[in-house]
Amino acid sequence: TERCRGPLLHWLPATNQSELRMASAEAPAARPILYSYWRSSCSHRVRIALNLKGIDYEYRAVNLLKGEQSDPEFMKLNPMKFVPALVDGDAVIGDSYAIALYLEDKYPQRPLLPQDLKKKALNIQIASIVCSGIQPLHNLTLVRFIEQKVGTGESIPWVQQQIDRGFTAVENMIKGCAGKFAMGDEVQLADVFLAPQIFAAVTRYQTDMVLHFHLLSSPQLYLSLSLMN
């Protein structure tokens, strides 16, 4: 244990002490562990961020349809019973937005936030709109509730309305931006959050994207980004 480390080193020969310290220094750090569900757009954001930054991580599946998010062991990681959850050493983070900001600070390679403060704030604002103003309004729990209380298939018009409202706001915010992605030619934090949301809107909720020209001006680029799993 850590408490025994000092006394043990004291009694080791000098050469063994040196070898022990070298072995400890050379030991590879444990990989971050991502608890994720393949269809979760929240998990999708984090997988994109991890891959863009080239972070080697361990994937552990949490099947939401089987209720594995209610497993007592998983609830220790995220008492809200949501995915994703990231374990990185002694850091345990159970929110995709918090995870993205954590990764940006700890792993500065391939930054997702620009240095320009105005552009940085706009990225954060768009990410916040997606994760607090769009996705929660069509999460699995809410969709099931609508289906049970209103009727089968009645959740789709609701979801489409919420997605359209959020995308319209984002469209107005990025009108002055030019480039391959939402805010330029480089993938930024806003894109990491937008790509899974666009993918879900089109493939799962049959959302009409014709009014959201800027978001789909380069659909193949967003499709390739959304496939970074």
PyRosetta script that sets phi, psi and omega in degrees:
from pyrosetta import init, pose_from_sequence

init()
pose = pose_from_sequence("TERCRGPLLHWLPATNQSELRMASAEAPAARPILYSYWRSSCSHRVRIALNLKGIDYEYRAVNLLKGEQSDPEFMKLNPMKFVPALVDGDAVIGDSYAIALYLEDKYPQRPLLPQDLKKKALNIQIASIVCSGIQPLHNLTLVRFIEQKVGTGESIPWVQQQIDRGFTAVENMIKGCAGKFAMGDEVQLADVFLAPQIFAAVTRYQTDMVLHFHLLSSPQLYLSLSLMN")
pose.set_psi(1, 169.5)
pose.set_omega(1, -178.6)
pose.set_phi(2, -61.7)
pose.set_psi(2, -35.1)
pose.set_omega(2, -178.2)
pose.set_phi(3, -66.7)
pose.set_psi(3, -28.4)
pose.set_omega(3, -177.8)
pose.set_phi(4, -87.3)
pose.set_psi(4, -9.7)
pose.set_omega(4, -170.8)
pose.set_phi(5, -61.6)
pose.set_psi(5, -45.0)
pose.set_omega(5, -178.1)
pose.set_phi(6, -60.7)
pose.set_psi(6, -55.4)
pose.set_omega(6, -179.9)
pose.set_phi(7, -58.9)
pose.set_psi(7, -37.6)
pose.set_omega(7, -179.7)
pose.set_phi(8, -64.7)
pose.set_psi(8, -44.4)
pose.set_omega(8, 179.3)
pose.set_phi(9, -63.6)
pose.set_psi(9, -34.1)
pose.set_omega(9, -178.4)
pose.set_phi(10, -61.1)
pose.set_psi(10, -35.7)
pose.set_omega(10, -175.8)
pose.set_phi(11, -93.1)
pose.set_psi(11, -5.7)
pose.set_omega(11, 178.0)
pose.set_phi(12, -81.0)
pose.set_psi(12, 148.0)
pose.set_omega(12, 172.5)
pose.set_phi(13, -59.1)
pose.set_psi(13, 155.3)
pose.set_omega(13, -175.6)
pose.set_phi(14, -57.3)
pose.set_psi(14, -41.2)
pose.set_omega(14, -178.7)
pose.set_phi(15, -64.5)
pose.set_psi(15, -40.4)
pose.set_omega(15, 179.8)
pose.set_phi(16, -67.5)
pose.set_psi(16, -37.2)
pose.set_omega(16, 177.1)
pose.set_phi(17, -59.6)
pose.set_psi(17, -45.0)
pose.set_omega(17, -178.8)
pose.set_phi(18, -63.3)
pose.set_psi(18, -43.7)
pose.set_omega(18, -180.0)
pose.set_phi(19, -63.9)
pose.set_psi(19, -38.7)
pose.set_omega(19, -179.2)
pose.set_phi(20, -65.1)
pose.set_psi(20, -43.0)
pose.set_omega(20, 179.4)
pose.set_phi(21, -65.2)
pose.set_psi(21, -39.9)
pose.set_omega(21, 179.5)
pose.set_phi(22, -64.6)
pose.set_psi(22, -42.0)
pose.set_omega(22, 179.7)
pose.set_phi(23, -63.4)
pose.set_psi(23, -39.3)
pose.set_omega(23, 179.5)
pose.set_phi(24, -66.1)
pose.set_psi(24, -40.3)
pose.set_omega(24, -178.6)
pose.set_phi(25, -68.8)
pose.set_psi(25, -32.4)
pose.set_omega(25, -176.3)
pose.set_phi(26, -87.4)
pose.set_psi(26, -9.6)
pose.set_omega(26, -178.4)
pose.set_phi(27, -64.5)
pose.set_psi(27, 128.5)
pose.set_omega(27, -178.4)
pose.set_phi(28, -65.7)
pose.set_psi(28, 141.8)
pose.set_omega(28, 177.8)
pose.set_phi(29, -69.5)
pose.set_psi(29, 146.0)
pose.set_omega(29, 178.6)
pose.set_phi(30, -64.2)
pose.set_psi(30, 142.8)
pose.set_omega(30, 179.4)
pose.set_phi(31, -72.0)
pose.set_psi(31, 146.2)
pose.set_omega(31, 171.5)
pose.set_phi(32, -60.0)
pose.set_psi(32, 148.6)
pose.set_omega(32, 178.9)
pose.set_phi(33, -114.0)
pose.set_psi(33, 125.8)
pose.set_omega(33, 178.1)
pose.set_phi(34, -109.3)
pose.set_psi(34, 120.9)
pose.set_omega(34, 173.5)
pose.set_phi(35, -93.1)
pose.set_psi(35, 120.6)
pose.set_omega(35, -166.3)
pose.set_phi(36, -147.6)
pose.set_psi(36, 157.5)
pose.set_omega(36, 170.9)
pose.set_phi(37, -120.5)
pose.set_psi(37, 133.1)
pose.set_omega(37, -169.0)
pose.set_phi(38, -58.8)
pose.set_psi(38, -32.5)
pose.set_omega(38, -175.1)
pose.set_phi(39, -93.5)
pose.set_psi(39, -5.8)
pose.set_omega(39, -178.5)
pose.set_phi(40, -74.5)
pose.set_psi(40, 120.8)
pose.set_omega(40, 178.5)
pose.set_phi(41, -67.9)
pose.set_psi(41, -27.6)
pose.set_omega(41, 176.7)
pose.set_phi(42, -66.0)
pose.set_psi(42, -44.4)
pose.set_omega(42, 176.3)
pose.set_phi(43, -65.3)
pose.set_psi(43, -37.4)
pose.set_omega(43, -178.8)
pose.set_phi(44, -58.4)
pose.set_psi(44, -42.0)
pose.set_omega(44, 179.0)
pose.set_phi(45, -57.0)
pose.set_psi(45, -45.3)
pose.set_omega(45, -176.0)
pose.set_phi(46, -69.3)
pose.set_psi(46, -38.6)
pose.set_omega(46, 177.9)
pose.set_phi(47, -62.1)
pose.set_psi(47, -40.9)
pose.set_omega(47, 177.5)
pose.set_phi(48, -62.0)
pose.set_psi(48, -46.1)
pose.set_omega(48, -179.5)
pose.set_phi(49, -61.5)
pose.set_psi(49, -44.6)
pose.set_omega(49, 179.0)
pose.set_phi(50, -60.7)
pose.set_psi(50, -43.7)
pose.set_omega(50, -178.2)
pose.set_phi(51, -70.8)
pose.set_psi(51, -39.5)
pose.set_omega(51, 177.7)
pose.set_phi(52, -61.5)
pose.set_psi(52, -36.9)
pose.set_omega(52, -179.5)
pose.set_phi(53, -84.5)
pose.set_psi(53, -3.0)
pose.set_omega(53, 178.1)
pose.set_phi(54, 67.8)
pose.set_psi(54, 32.3)
pose.set_omega(54, -178.3)
pose.set_phi(55, -89.2)
pose.set_psi(55, 122.6)
pose.set_omega(55, 176.2)
pose.set_phi(56, -76.7)
pose.set_psi(56, 124.0)
pose.set_omega(56, -176.5)
pose.set_phi(57, -140.6)
pose.set_psi(57, 161.7)
pose.set_omega(57, 176.9)
pose.set_phi(58, -97.8)
pose.set_psi(58, 132.6)
pose.set_omega(58, -178.9)
pose.set_phi(59, -100.7)
pose.set_psi(59, 127.8)
pose.set_omega(59, 174.9)
pose.set_phi(60, -125.3)
pose.set_psi(60, 118.7)
pose.set_omega(60, -175.0)
pose.set_phi(61, -77.3)
pose.set_psi(61, 139.1)
pose.set_omega(61, 173.3)
pose.set_phi(62, -124.1)
pose.set_psi(62, 109.2)
pose.set_omega(62, -176.4)
pose.set_phi(63, -82.7)
pose.set_psi(63, 106.5)
pose.set_omega(63, -177.6)
pose.set_phi(64, -67.9)
pose.set_psi(64, -33.2)
pose.set_omega(64, -178.4)
pose.set_phi(65, -68.5)
pose.set_psi(65, -25.6)
pose.set_omega(65, 177.3)
pose.set_phi(66, -93.1)
pose.set_psi(66, 1.1)
pose.set_omega(66, 177.7)
pose.set_phi(67, 75.8)
pose.set_psi(67, 21.2)
pose.set_omega(67, -177.3)
pose.set_phi(68, -67.4)
pose.set_psi(68, -16.1)
pose.set_omega(68, 177.0)
pose.set_phi(69, -69.5)
pose.set_psi(69, -13.9)
pose.set_omega(69, 178.4)
pose.set_phi(70, -95.5)
pose.set_psi(70, 3.7)
pose.set_omega(70, 176.6)
pose.set_phi(71, -63.5)
pose.set_psi(71, 133.7)
pose.set_omega(71, -177.6)
pose.set_phi(72, -53.9)
pose.set_psi(72, -36.4)
pose.set_omega(72, -179.8)
pose.set_phi(73, -67.7)
pose.set_psi(73, -39.5)
pose.set_omega(73, 178.3)
pose.set_phi(74, -70.1)
pose.set_psi(74, -35.3)
pose.set_omega(74, -179.4)
pose.set_phi(75, -64.6)
pose.set_psi(75, -21.2)
pose.set_omega(75, 173.9)
pose.set_phi(76, -67.7)
pose.set_psi(76, -30.1)
pose.set_omega(76, 179.2)
pose.set_phi(77, -82.7)
pose.set_psi(77, -39.1)
pose.set_omega(77, 179.0)
pose.set_phi(78, -144.3)
pose.set_psi(78, 96.3)
pose.set_omega(78, -179.3)
pose.set_phi(79, -60.3)
pose.set_psi(79, -18.7)
pose.set_omega(79, 177.2)
pose.set_phi(80, -75.8)
pose.set_psi(80, -11.5)
pose.set_omega(80, 179.1)
pose.set_phi(81, 64.4)
pose.set_psi(81, 37.7)
pose.set_omega(81, 176.5)
pose.set_phi(82, -112.3)
pose.set_psi(82, 153.3)
pose.set_omega(82, 165.8)
pose.set_phi(83, -106.5)
pose.set_psi(83, 151.9)
pose.set_omega(83, 5.9)
pose.set_phi(84, -88.9)
pose.set_psi(84, 170.4)
pose.set_omega(84, 167.7)
pose.set_phi(85, -136.1)
pose.set_psi(85, 137.4)
pose.set_omega(85, -179.6)
pose.set_phi(86, -118.3)
pose.set_psi(86, 131.0)
pose.set_omega(86, 173.4)
pose.set_phi(87, -114.6)
pose.set_psi(87, 117.2)
pose.set_omega(87, -179.2)
pose.set_phi(88, -130.1)
pose.set_psi(88, 96.0)
pose.set_omega(88, -173.4)
pose.set_phi(89, 66.1)
pose.set_psi(89, -123.4)
pose.set_omega(89, 178.8)
pose.set_phi(90, -95.6)
pose.set_psi(90, 6.4)
pose.set_omega(90, 177.2)
pose.set_phi(91, -91.1)
pose.set_psi(91, 127.8)
pose.set_omega(91, 177.2)
pose.set_phi(92, -124.9)
pose.set_psi(92, 118.7)
pose.set_omega(92, -174.8)
pose.set_phi(93, -128.1)
pose.set_psi(93, 128.2)
pose.set_omega(93, -174.3)
pose.set_phi(94, -117.9)
pose.set_psi(94, 38.5)
pose.set_omega(94, 179.9)
pose.set_phi(95, -151.0)
pose.set_psi(95, 131.3)
pose.set_omega(95, -173.4)
pose.set_phi(96, -63.6)
pose.set_psi(96, -37.2)
pose.set_omega(96, 179.5)
pose.set_phi(97, -66.4)
pose.set_psi(97, -46.6)
pose.set_omega(97, 178.2)
pose.set_phi(98, -63.9)
pose.set_psi(98, -38.1)
pose.set_omega(98, 178.7)
pose.set_phi(99, -63.0)
pose.set_psi(99, -44.7)
pose.set_omega(99, -179.1)
pose.set_phi(100, -60.2)
pose.set_psi(100, -43.5)
pose.set_omega(100, 179.2)
pose.set_phi(101, -68.7)
pose.set_psi(101, -36.3)
pose.set_omega(101, 176.8)
pose.set_phi(102, -63.1)
pose.set_psi(102, -46.9)
pose.set_omega(102, 180.0)
pose.set_phi(103, -62.1)
pose.set_psi(103, -37.8)
pose.set_omega(103, 180.0)
pose.set_phi(104, -63.5)
pose.set_psi(104, -37.5)
pose.set_omega(104, -179.6)
pose.set_phi(105, -78.4)
pose.set_psi(105, -43.3)
pose.set_omega(105, -174.2)
pose.set_phi(106, -81.0)
pose.set_psi(106, -32.5)
pose.set_omega(106, -177.5)
pose.set_phi(107, -120.3)
pose.set_psi(107, 80.2)
pose.set_omega(107, -172.9)
pose.set_phi(108, -70.1)
pose.set_psi(108, -10.6)
pose.set_omega(108, 177.8)
pose.set_phi(109, -61.6)
pose.set_psi(109, 144.0)
pose.set_omega(109, -177.2)
pose.set_phi(110, 49.5)
pose.set_psi(110, 67.8)
pose.set_omega(110, -176.6)
pose.set_phi(111, -61.8)
pose.set_psi(111, 144.4)
pose.set_omega(111, 179.0)
pose.set_phi(112, -103.1)
pose.set_psi(112, -11.6)
pose.set_omega(112, 177.9)
pose.set_phi(113, -114.2)
pose.set_psi(113, 129.6)
pose.set_omega(113, -179.9)
pose.set_phi(114, -73.0)
pose.set_psi(114, 163.6)
pose.set_omega(114, 178.0)
pose.set_phi(115, -74.4)
pose.set_psi(115, -32.3)
pose.set_omega(115, 179.1)
pose.set_phi(116, -59.8)
pose.set_psi(116, 123.0)
pose.set_omega(116, -172.7)
pose.set_phi(117, -64.8)
pose.set_psi(117, -37.9)
pose.set_omega(117, 179.9)
pose.set_phi(118, -67.0)
pose.set_psi(118, -42.7)
pose.set_omega(118, 179.2)
pose.set_phi(119, -69.3)
pose.set_psi(119, -36.3)
pose.set_omega(119, 177.1)
pose.set_phi(120, -62.3)
pose.set_psi(120, -45.9)
pose.set_omega(120, 179.6)
pose.set_phi(121, -63.2)
pose.set_psi(121, -37.8)
pose.set_omega(121, 179.4)
pose.set_phi(122, -67.0)
pose.set_psi(122, -40.5)
pose.set_omega(122, 175.2)
pose.set_phi(123, -57.8)
pose.set_psi(123, -47.9)
pose.set_omega(123, -178.5)
pose.set_phi(124, -64.5)
pose.set_psi(124, -38.6)
pose.set_omega(124, -180.0)
pose.set_phi(125, -65.1)
pose.set_psi(125, -43.6)
pose.set_omega(125, 179.5)
pose.set_phi(126, -65.1)
pose.set_psi(126, -43.4)
pose.set_omega(126, 177.3)
pose.set_phi(127, -59.8)
pose.set_psi(127, -39.4)
pose.set_omega(127, 179.8)
pose.set_phi(128, -66.7)
pose.set_psi(128, -39.1)
pose.set_omega(128, 177.6)
pose.set_phi(129, -60.4)
pose.set_psi(129, -44.4)
pose.set_omega(129, -179.9)
pose.set_phi(130, -63.7)
pose.set_psi(130, -47.3)
pose.set_omega(130, -171.3)
pose.set_phi(131, -85.1)
pose.set_psi(131, -11.4)
pose.set_omega(131, 178.6)
pose.set_phi(132, -124.6)
pose.set_psi(132, -21.9)
pose.set_omega(132, -176.1)
pose.set_phi(133, -112.0)
pose.set_psi(133, -8.5)
pose.set_omega(133, 178.9)
pose.set_phi(134, -121.9)
pose.set_psi(134, -65.1)
pose.set_omega(134, -172.0)
pose.set_phi(135, -59.1)
pose.set_psi(135, -43.2)
pose.set_omega(135, -178.6)
pose.set_phi(136, -62.0)
pose.set_psi(136, -21.4)
pose.set_omega(136, -178.3)
pose.set_phi(137, -83.3)
pose.set_psi(137, -0.4)
pose.set_omega(137, 172.7)
pose.set_phi(138, -139.9)
pose.set_psi(138, 29.2)
pose.set_omega(138, 177.5)
pose.set_phi(139, -71.7)
pose.set_psi(139, 167.8)
pose.set_omega(139, -171.5)
pose.set_phi(140, -58.0)
pose.set_psi(140, -41.3)
pose.set_omega(140, -178.2)
pose.set_phi(141, -62.6)
pose.set_psi(141, -44.8)
pose.set_omega(141, -178.5)
pose.set_phi(142, -69.7)
pose.set_psi(142, -41.7)
pose.set_omega(142, 178.7)
pose.set_phi(143, -60.3)
pose.set_psi(143, -43.9)
pose.set_omega(143, 178.1)
pose.set_phi(144, -62.8)
pose.set_psi(144, -40.0)
pose.set_omega(144, -179.9)
pose.set_phi(145, -62.6)
pose.set_psi(145, -45.0)
pose.set_omega(145, 179.4)
pose.set_phi(146, -62.7)
pose.set_psi(146, -43.3)
pose.set_omega(146, -179.9)
pose.set_phi(147, -61.6)
pose.set_psi(147, -39.5)
pose.set_omega(147, -178.3)
pose.set_phi(148, -72.4)
pose.set_psi(148, -40.8)
pose.set_omega(148, -174.0)
pose.set_phi(149, -85.4)
pose.set_psi(149, -32.5)
pose.set_omega(149, -174.4)
pose.set_phi(150, -106.4)
pose.set_psi(150, -46.2)
pose.set_omega(150, 179.2)
pose.set_phi(151, 149.8)
pose.set_psi(151, 156.7)
pose.set_omega(151, 179.9)
pose.set_phi(152, -60.5)
pose.set_psi(152, 131.9)
pose.set_omega(152, 179.1)
pose.set_phi(153, 85.5)
pose.set_psi(153, -8.8)
pose.set_omega(153, -176.6)
pose.set_phi(154, -77.0)
pose.set_psi(154, -12.4)
pose.set_omega(154, -179.5)
pose.set_phi(155, -76.0)
pose.set_psi(155, -26.8)
pose.set_omega(155, -174.8)
pose.set_phi(156, -61.4)
pose.set_psi(156, -49.8)
pose.set_omega(156, 177.6)
pose.set_phi(157, -58.2)
pose.set_psi(157, -37.9)
pose.set_omega(157, 177.6)
pose.set_phi(158, -62.4)
pose.set_psi(158, -48.1)
pose.set_omega(158, -179.0)
pose.set_phi(159, -61.6)
pose.set_psi(159, -46.3)
pose.set_omega(159, -179.4)
pose.set_phi(160, -59.3)
pose.set_psi(160, -39.9)
pose.set_omega(160, 179.5)
pose.set_phi(161, -64.0)
pose.set_psi(161, -42.8)
pose.set_omega(161, -178.6)
pose.set_phi(162, -69.3)
pose.set_psi(162, -39.6)
pose.set_omega(162, 178.0)
pose.set_phi(163, -65.3)
pose.set_psi(163, -44.9)
pose.set_omega(163, -179.8)
pose.set_phi(164, -61.0)
pose.set_psi(164, -41.8)
pose.set_omega(164, 179.6)
pose.set_phi(165, -62.0)
pose.set_psi(165, -45.3)
pose.set_omega(165, -179.8)
pose.set_phi(166, -67.8)
pose.set_psi(166, -43.0)
pose.set_omega(166, 179.7)
pose.set_phi(167, -65.8)
pose.set_psi(167, -35.0)
pose.set_omega(167, 177.4)
pose.set_phi(168, -61.9)
pose.set_psi(168, -41.2)
pose.set_omega(168, 177.4)
pose.set_phi(169, -63.0)
pose.set_psi(169, -44.8)
pose.set_omega(169, -179.9)
pose.set_phi(170, -64.4)
pose.set_psi(170, -42.3)
pose.set_omega(170, 178.1)
pose.set_phi(171, -54.2)
pose.set_psi(171, -45.7)
pose.set_omega(171, -179.3)
pose.set_phi(172, -64.8)
pose.set_psi(172, -29.6)
pose.set_omega(172, -177.7)
pose.set_phi(173, -77.9)
pose.set_psi(173, -26.7)
pose.set_omega(173, -173.9)
pose.set_phi(174, -109.4)
pose.set_psi(174, 11.7)
pose.set_omega(174, -178.0)
pose.set_phi(175, -57.8)
pose.set_psi(175, -33.8)
pose.set_omega(175, -178.1)
pose.set_phi(176, -85.0)
pose.set_psi(176, 0.5)
pose.set_omega(176, -178.1)
pose.set_phi(177, -95.7)
pose.set_psi(177, 141.3)
pose.set_omega(177, 178.6)
pose.set_phi(178, -126.1)
pose.set_psi(178, 145.4)
pose.set_omega(178, 178.6)
pose.set_phi(179, 144.9)
pose.set_psi(179, -175.6)
pose.set_omega(179, -177.1)
pose.set_phi(180, -71.0)
pose.set_psi(180, -31.1)
pose.set_omega(180, -176.5)
pose.set_phi(181, -116.7)
pose.set_psi(181, -170.2)
pose.set_omega(181, -172.0)
pose.set_phi(182, -57.2)
pose.set_psi(182, -39.6)
pose.set_omega(182, -173.1)
pose.set_phi(183, -125.0)
pose.set_psi(183, 17.4)
pose.set_omega(183, 178.9)
pose.set_phi(184, 151.4)
pose.set_psi(184, -163.3)
pose.set_omega(184, -177.7)
pose.set_phi(185, -88.0)
pose.set_psi(185, -8.0)
pose.set_omega(185, 178.9)
pose.set_phi(186, -108.1)
pose.set_psi(186, 145.0)
pose.set_omega(186, 175.9)
pose.set_phi(187, -68.9)
pose.set_psi(187, 129.0)
pose.set_omega(187, 179.0)
pose.set_phi(188, -125.1)
pose.set_psi(188, -179.7)
pose.set_omega(188, -175.9)
pose.set_phi(189, -57.4)
pose.set_psi(189, -39.0)
pose.set_omega(189, 179.0)
pose.set_phi(190, -56.8)
pose.set_psi(190, -41.3)
pose.set_omega(190, -179.5)
pose.set_phi(191, -67.6)
pose.set_psi(191, -36.7)
pose.set_omega(191, 179.3)
pose.set_phi(192, -59.7)
pose.set_psi(192, -34.4)
pose.set_omega(192, 179.0)
pose.set_phi(193, -87.0)
pose.set_psi(193, -34.0)
pose.set_omega(193, -177.7)
pose.set_phi(194, -72.9)
pose.set_psi(194, -40.2)
pose.set_omega(194, -174.1)
pose.set_phi(195, -56.7)
pose.set_psi(195, -50.6)
pose.set_omega(195, 178.4)
pose.set_phi(196, -64.7)
pose.set_psi(196, -32.6)
pose.set_omega(196, 179.9)
pose.set_phi(197, -69.1)
pose.set_psi(197, -41.2)
pose.set_omega(197, 176.6)
pose.set_phi(198, -65.0)
pose.set_psi(198, -43.2)
pose.set_omega(198, 179.9)
pose.set_phi(199, -59.2)
pose.set_psi(199, -45.7)
pose.set_omega(199, 179.4)
pose.set_phi(200, -67.1)
pose.set_psi(200, -39.6)
pose.set_omega(200, -179.0)
pose.set_phi(201, -60.4)
pose.set_psi(201, -42.1)
pose.set_omega(201, -175.6)
pose.set_phi(202, -81.1)
pose.set_psi(202, -44.6)
pose.set_omega(202, -171.9)
pose.set_phi(203, -86.9)
pose.set_psi(203, -27.9)
pose.set_omega(203, -176.1)
pose.set_phi(204, -106.6)
pose.set_psi(204, -31.6)
pose.set_omega(204, -172.2)
pose.set_phi(205, -119.4)
pose.set_psi(205, 9.1)
pose.set_omega(205, 174.0)
pose.set_phi(206, 48.0)
pose.set_psi(206, 42.1)
pose.set_omega(206, -178.5)
pose.set_phi(207, -74.3)
pose.set_psi(207, 132.8)
pose.set_omega(207, 177.3)
pose.set_phi(208, -76.7)
pose.set_psi(208, 112.5)
pose.set_omega(208, -175.4)
pose.set_phi(209, -97.2)
pose.set_psi(209, 8.7)
pose.set_omega(209, -172.7)
pose.set_phi(210, -61.1)
pose.set_psi(210, -29.3)
pose.set_omega(210, -178.8)
pose.set_phi(211, -83.9)
pose.set_psi(211, -7.9)
pose.set_omega(211, -175.8)
pose.set_phi(212, -107.6)
pose.set_psi(212, 65.8)
pose.set_omega(212, -171.9)
pose.set_phi(213, -61.0)
pose.set_psi(213, -45.9)
pose.set_omega(213, -175.1)
pose.set_phi(214, -63.9)
pose.set_psi(214, -37.5)
pose.set_omega(214, -178.6)
pose.set_phi(215, -70.3)
pose.set_psi(215, -26.7)
pose.set_omega(215, -178.4)
pose.set_phi(216, -115.6)
pose.set_psi(216, 21.1)
pose.set_omega(216, 179.4)
pose.set_phi(217, -64.8)
pose.set_psi(217, -27.4)
pose.set_omega(217, 175.9)
pose.set_phi(218, -133.0)
pose.set_psi(218, 70.4)
pose.set_omega(218, -172.8)
pose.set_phi(219, -61.0)
pose.set_psi(219, -32.9)
pose.set_omega(219, -178.6)
pose.set_phi(220, -66.8)
pose.set_psi(220, -33.0)
pose.set_omega(220, 178.0)
pose.set_phi(221, -66.6)
pose.set_psi(221, -42.0)
pose.set_omega(221, 178.7)
pose.set_phi(222, -69.4)
pose.set_psi(222, -34.9)
pose.set_omega(222, 177.6)
pose.set_phi(223, -63.7)
pose.set_psi(223, -44.7)
pose.set_omega(223, 179.6)
pose.set_phi(224, -63.6)
pose.set_psi(224, -36.3)
pose.set_omega(224, 178.5)
pose.set_phi(225, -67.9)
pose.set_psi(225, -41.1)
pose.set_omega(225, -178.4)
pose.set_phi(226, -67.4)
pose.set_psi(226, -21.8)
pose.set_omega(226, -179.4)
pose.set_phi(227, -86.8)
pose.set_psi(227, 3.6)
pose.set_omega(227, 177.6)
pose.set_phi(228, -78.5)
pose.set_psi(228, 83.3)
pose.set_omega(228, -177.4)
pose.set_phi(229, -112.0)
pose.dump_pdb("model.pdb")
